[in-house]
Amino acid sequence: MRIKRWFGLLTMTALFGCVGAVPHFYLQMIPPIGCMTPETALYEKKITANGDIQAIQTKELYVQTPVLPDLVMAEVGDVVQKGQLLATVDVDTTQGILKQSIPASQLFQNSGLNGLDTGNLNELYTLLQSSGLLEGYGGILEGMGEFLPDASTTAKDLLASEYFYIPQEIYAPIDGVVTQVGLQEDILSQTSVPAFTISDCSHFIAKVTVGESYISDIQLGDHAVLTGSGFTGSYEGYVSKIYPSAYRAASVSAQEMVVDVEISISNPAPELKPGFSVRAEITTSEQRDMLMVPYEAVQQDEENVEYVFLAVDSGIVRRDIKTGEELFEGVEVVEGLTTSDVILVNAQGIEENEKVLLKGERKDGD
């Protein structure tokens, strides 16, 4: 009778964790196992993407003809205002260099006037007027008819003396920060390089690349959190643009198709700079409740069937389950469990109907 009563106490121990009246040597035979009930969590799909910080508005200021600056007043990193003087040009020296280095015949390239007899200046002026070239060079030849020289002056000499429009001063087109300077004092500039590049650093975006397999999950307005090694903390933003086409990008392991996504940054600080690398965690609009259990509670048999052990009535039983999303906090159970089930944690090696000492926490009312 005493033996039967002890086993009854052991059964109560397995169910409720009561150990007050059980002999010590029997407690040593009962393996302590943690227990818990599955937890419901809100699932939000998050997609990670990498890219860089870019200014929304950037202006590249070009000069139509090479110029010789005599004073460059702005440097990279300077904050400038629209209309602020950035550089002055030595117009006379620039004209002299251009006359010696560029033939005046270039004015007629692709104009349809090549090969014409331009010795008669009046005839040349009429042709230029009808062809539209008078307006094509900023109006510099517009007044040619008013100061026609004597007949001995050739058209080539006149055009060479006028040449292109050469600015005497260069001004900032927008408010912003100078991010590139293409002018150097006393060095003839190149027309293919911007004289100045100015970025509006009060408004930034993060341009990131998203793999083609994830892009369908992202929608305009999705929330994003931005981090990077060039700035402290994090910035919040939202997806403001999804590009319409994909392209092939080389990654560390292989080439993959990606799509560019723009993220507008809320309240950017001065520490952000164009070109900084950035990592974006985009939370998609897909949200649902999911049942979560710890990884250590889930086991798998020889046939790859996943299962957990439950504390049911007076014993321990096996329950087959189906899992879903695998997250950092645990694994989703899509079939086989409810929030009222008491599952065993770290139950490896336990057999069904074995007596165990439950030491976990259960919900109120269980």
Summary of the structure (lengths in Angstrom):
residues: 366
radius of gyration: 39.0
end to end distance: 30.6
largest distance: 139.4
contacts: 1001
relative contact order: 0.21
helix: 19%
strand: 38%
